[in-house]
Amino acid sequence: MLPTGEQIEIESGDQRAVVVEVGGGLRTYEAAGQAVLDGYEPSDMCRSGRGQVLIPWPNRLQDGSYEFGGRRHQLPLNEIEKSDAIHGLVRWSAWTAGTVERDRAVMEHVLHPQPGYPFSLALHVEYALGPDGLSVTTTATNAGTEPCPYGSGAHPYLTLGSAGVDVLVLCVPAAVVLSGDEHGIPVGRFPVDGTDYDFREPKPIGSTRLDDCFTDLERDGDDLVHVRLEHPDGGGRTLWADDAYGYLMVFTGDPLPDVHRRSLAVEPMTCPPNAFRSGEALITLAPGASFSSTWGITPG
């Protein structure tokens, strides 16, 4: 058995993507024979969050503890060196392939009540390929009998096949970046004006180290935000996200040997790190209520 379980392949024209049973995430996505995502081999376990689904919270939760509905909850700590809980509870769970068509696959999972998160979520993630590239729609439904806290995110690493990200040109239309402490927990926010974090106009990444959450996003007429990554010699990738995603984590992978400045993680998130504690942009789902969000990638 492969480390990530069943491999579900979808294709459209010259595009191909592989979704995996373990975590329900994206293992690979390519177009015109070129990798769009920095993926991994079928014989490998997913590392560094590549292509994973981050539910019911993205990024870090300080000390893994929070209060909701007048009760305190304690989650297991899975980033021991920083004493936090990171990236939710579904990354290593088995998902089921529901609808599978040539160019579309819907992955399904029920997150049952457990210590630290005594709530129930029915999850559906639809991966679809079309003329404009890949789209990913995530829907969460409160399947329990009481309100529950919810946030979601995704962890794709964009690649242009270069030796590293330093030469790549990045555009992130965000006016504000959150400042984090030594554990990556937000402690403030500041305008990007005049800082190394101002990527509102395209510029090379250079030596800038990024592991930062951007917000106050500029959107187009369809309420989509577009992050653009280009090679100076031509070619690029655009990651877009709808207005359910108010935050973008951008990560050059410096502390992780397998992705160290090799590719760029652009992570659409419905809430910032530590939202279960801060309450910022945290979604409360009433029993039976659903929440959907969509992001995607346009190659070329």
JOKA-V485163 format. One record per residue. N is the residue number from 1. RES is the residue in three letters. SS is DSSP state (a for helix, b for strand, c for the rest). D_CENTER is the distance of its C-alpha to the mean C-alpha in Angstrom with 2 decimals. Layout:
# JOKA-V485163
N:RES:SS:D_CENTER + N:RES:SS:D_CENTER
This chain:
# JOKA-V485163
1:MET:c:26.41 + 2:LEU:c:23.31 + 3:PRO:c:20.94 + 4:THR:c:18.12 + 5:GLY:c:20.73 + 6:GLU:c:21.31 + 7:GLN:b:19.98 + 8:ILE:b:19.59 + 9:GLU:b:20.23 + 10:ILE:b:20.12 + 11:GLU:b:21.74 + 12:SER:b:23.08 + 13:GLY:c:25.52 + 14:ASP:c:24.43 + 15:GLN:b:20.79 + 16:ARG:b:19.66 + 17:ALA:b:16.53 + 18:VAL:b:16.53 + 19:VAL:b:14.63 + 20:VAL:b:15.57 + 21:GLU:c:17.22 + 22:VAL:b:15.89 + 23:GLY:c:12.54 + 24:GLY:c:12.48 + 25:GLY:c:9.91 + 26:LEU:b:10.70 + 27:ARG:b:13.29 + 28:THR:b:14.57 + 29:TYR:b:14.84 + 30:GLU:b:17.98 + 31:ALA:b:20.30 + 32:ALA:c:23.97 + 33:GLY:c:23.91 + 34:GLN:b:21.45 + 35:ALA:b:18.07 + 36:VAL:c:15.29 + 37:LEU:b:12.62 + 38:ASP:c:13.63 + 39:GLY:c:13.93 + 40:TYR:c:16.49 + 41:GLU:c:19.79 + 42:PRO:c:20.63 + 43:SER:c:22.75 + 44:ASP:c:20.04 + 45:MET:c:17.94 + 46:CYS:c:14.23 + 47:ARG:c:13.98 + 48:SER:c:11.82 + 49:GLY:c:8.69 + 50:ARG:c:8.99 + 51:GLY:c:7.36 + 52:GLN:c:6.86 + 53:VAL:b:6.35 + 54:LEU:b:6.28 + 55:ILE:b:9.52 + 56:PRO:b:11.84 + 57:TRP:c:10.29 + 58:PRO:c:7.30 + 59:ASN:c:8.78 + 60:ARG:b:12.58 + 61:LEU:b:15.41 + 62:GLN:b:18.73 + 63:ASP:c:21.22 + 64:GLY:c:19.29 + 65:SER:b:21.66 + 66:TYR:b:21.71 + 67:GLU:b:24.16 + 68:PHE:b:23.80 + 69:GLY:c:26.74 + 70:GLY:c:29.21 + 71:ARG:b:28.15 + 72:ARG:b:26.60 + 73:HIS:b:24.06 + 74:GLN:b:23.35 + 75:LEU:c:20.47 + 76:PRO:c:20.85 + 77:LEU:c:19.83 + 78:ASN:c:17.72 + 79:GLU:b:17.41 + 80:ILE:a:21.16 + 81:GLU:a:21.84 + 82:LYS:a:20.09 + 83:SER:c:21.21 + 84:ASP:b:18.03 + 85:ALA:b:15.82 + 86:ILE:b:12.23 + 87:HIS:c:9.01 + 88:GLY:b:11.15 + 89:LEU:c:13.70 + 90:VAL:c:12.76 + 91:ARG:c:11.39 + 92:TRP:c:15.06 + 93:SER:c:16.61 + 94:ALA:b:18.38 + 95:TRP:c:17.24 + 96:THR:b:19.85 + 97:ALA:b:20.00 + 98:GLY:b:21.57 + 99:THR:b:22.37 + 100:VAL:b:22.37 + 101:GLU:b:23.88 + 102:ARG:c:24.30 + 103:ASP:c:21.45 + 104:ARG:b:19.40 + 105:ALA:b:18.15 + 106:VAL:b:17.22 + 107:MET:b:15.92 + 108:GLU:b:17.29 + 109:HIS:b:17.33 + 110:VAL:b:19.26 + 111:LEU:b:18.16 + 112:HIS:c:21.66 + 113:PRO:c:22.98 + 114:GLN:b:23.04 + 115:PRO:c:24.08 + 116:GLY:c:21.94 + 117:TYR:b:20.35 + 118:PRO:c:23.43 + 119:PHE:c:21.86 + 120:SER:c:21.20 + 121:LEU:b:18.35 + 122:ALA:b:18.69 + 123:LEU:b:15.40 + 124:HIS:b:15.21 + 125:VAL:b:12.54 + 126:GLU:b:14.34 + 127:TYR:b:13.81 + 128:ALA:b:16.51 + 129:LEU:b:18.09 + 130:GLY:b:20.54 + 131:PRO:c:22.50 + 132:ASP:c:19.73 + 133:GLY:b:17.20 + 134:LEU:b:14.22 + 135:SER:b:12.99 + 136:VAL:b:10.66 + 137:THR:b:11.99 + 138:THR:b:11.12 + 139:THR:b:14.27 + 140:ALA:b:15.19 + 141:THR:b:18.92 + 142:ASN:b:20.78 + 143:ALA:c:23.16 + 144:GLY:c:25.03 + 145:THR:c:28.00 + 146:GLU:c:26.70 + 147:PRO:c:24.00 + 148:CYS:b:20.71 + 149:PRO:b:17.90 + 150:TYR:b:14.45 + 151:GLY:b:11.01 + 152:SER:b:7.66 + 153:GLY:b:3.95 + 154:ALA:b:1.73 + 155:HIS:c:3.24 + 156:PRO:c:6.06 + 157:TYR:b:9.16 + 158:LEU:b:11.62 + 159:THR:c:15.24 + 160:LEU:c:18.63 + 161:GLY:c:20.64 + 162:SER:c:22.10 + 163:ALA:c:23.28 + 164:GLY:c:20.74 + 165:VAL:c:18.73 + 166:ASP:c:21.74 + 167:VAL:c:23.47 + 168:LEU:c:20.61 + 169:VAL:b:20.75 + 170:LEU:b:17.81 + 171:CYS:b:17.77 + 172:VAL:b:15.49 + 173:PRO:c:17.41 + 174:ALA:b:16.93 + 175:ALA:b:20.05 + 176:VAL:b:18.93 + 177:VAL:b:17.11 + 178:LEU:b:16.95 + 179:SER:b:19.16 + 180:GLY:b:18.40 + 181:ASP:c:21.00 + 182:GLU:c:21.49 + 183:HIS:c:19.09 + 184:GLY:c:16.17 + 185:ILE:c:17.08 + 186:PRO:b:17.60 + 187:VAL:b:21.36 + 188:GLY:b:21.80 + 189:ARG:b:20.83 + 190:PHE:b:22.65 + 191:PRO:b:23.09 + 192:VAL:c:22.00 + 193:ASP:c:25.51 + 194:GLY:c:27.40 + 195:THR:c:24.73 + 196:ASP:c:22.90 + 197:TYR:c:19.68 + 198:ASP:c:21.21 + 199:PHE:c:19.53 + 200:ARG:c:20.65 + 201:GLU:c:23.06 + 202:PRO:c:22.03 + 203:LYS:b:23.05 + 204:PRO:b:22.70 + 205:ILE:c:20.26 + 206:GLY:c:23.32 + 207:SER:c:23.35 + 208:THR:c:20.92 + 209:ARG:c:18.68 + 210:LEU:c:15.29 + 211:ASP:b:13.12 + 212:ASP:b:13.14 + 213:CYS:b:11.77 + 214:PHE:b:13.24 + 215:THR:b:14.59 + 216:ASP:b:17.69 + 217:LEU:b:16.21 + 218:GLU:c:18.77 + 219:ARG:c:18.53 + 220:ASP:c:20.80 + 221:GLY:c:23.26 + 222:ASP:c:20.83 + 223:ASP:c:18.61 + 224:LEU:c:15.89 + 225:VAL:b:14.45 + 226:HIS:b:14.54 + 227:VAL:b:13.41 + 228:ARG:b:15.94 + 229:LEU:b:16.41 + 230:GLU:b:19.98 + 231:HIS:c:22.50 + 232:PRO:c:25.79 + 233:ASP:c:27.72 + 234:GLY:c:25.87 + 235:GLY:c:22.89 + 236:GLY:b:19.37 + 237:ARG:b:15.92 + 238:THR:b:14.54 + 239:LEU:b:11.03 + 240:TRP:b:11.76 + 241:ALA:b:10.60 + 242:ASP:c:13.16 + 243:ASP:c:14.62 + 244:ALA:c:12.80 + 245:TYR:c:10.03 + 246:GLY:c:12.22 + 247:TYR:b:10.16 + 248:LEU:b:8.42 + 249:MET:b:7.97 + 250:VAL:b:9.89 + 251:PHE:b:10.99 + 252:THR:c:14.06 + 253:GLY:c:14.04 + 254:ASP:c:17.59 + 255:PRO:c:18.11 + 256:LEU:c:16.86 + 257:PRO:c:19.69 + 258:ASP:c:17.98 + 259:VAL:c:15.65 + 260:HIS:c:17.84 + 261:ARG:c:17.76 + 262:ARG:c:17.68 + 263:SER:c:14.46 + 264:LEU:b:11.95 + 265:ALA:b:8.27 + 266:VAL:b:7.07 + 267:GLU:b:3.82 + 268:PRO:b:4.97 + 269:MET:b:6.16 + 270:THR:c:9.47 + 271:CYS:c:11.05 + 272:PRO:c:11.49 + 273:PRO:c:11.92 + 274:ASN:c:14.98 + 275:ALA:a:15.06 + 276:PHE:a:16.91 + 277:ARG:a:19.62 + 278:SER:a:19.69 + 279:GLY:c:19.23 + 280:GLU:c:17.57 + 281:ALA:c:15.93 + 282:LEU:c:15.96 + 283:ILE:b:16.61 + 284:THR:b:19.70 + 285:LEU:b:20.20 + 286:ALA:c:23.89 + 287:PRO:c:25.24 + 288:GLY:c:24.72 + 289:ALA:c:22.38 + 290:SER:b:19.22 + 291:PHE:b:16.19 + 292:SER:b:14.37 + 293:SER:b:11.63 + 294:THR:b:11.13 + 295:TRP:b:9.31 + 296:GLY:b:10.76 + 297:ILE:b:12.21 + 298:THR:b:15.91 + 299:PRO:b:17.55 + 300:GLY:c:20.71
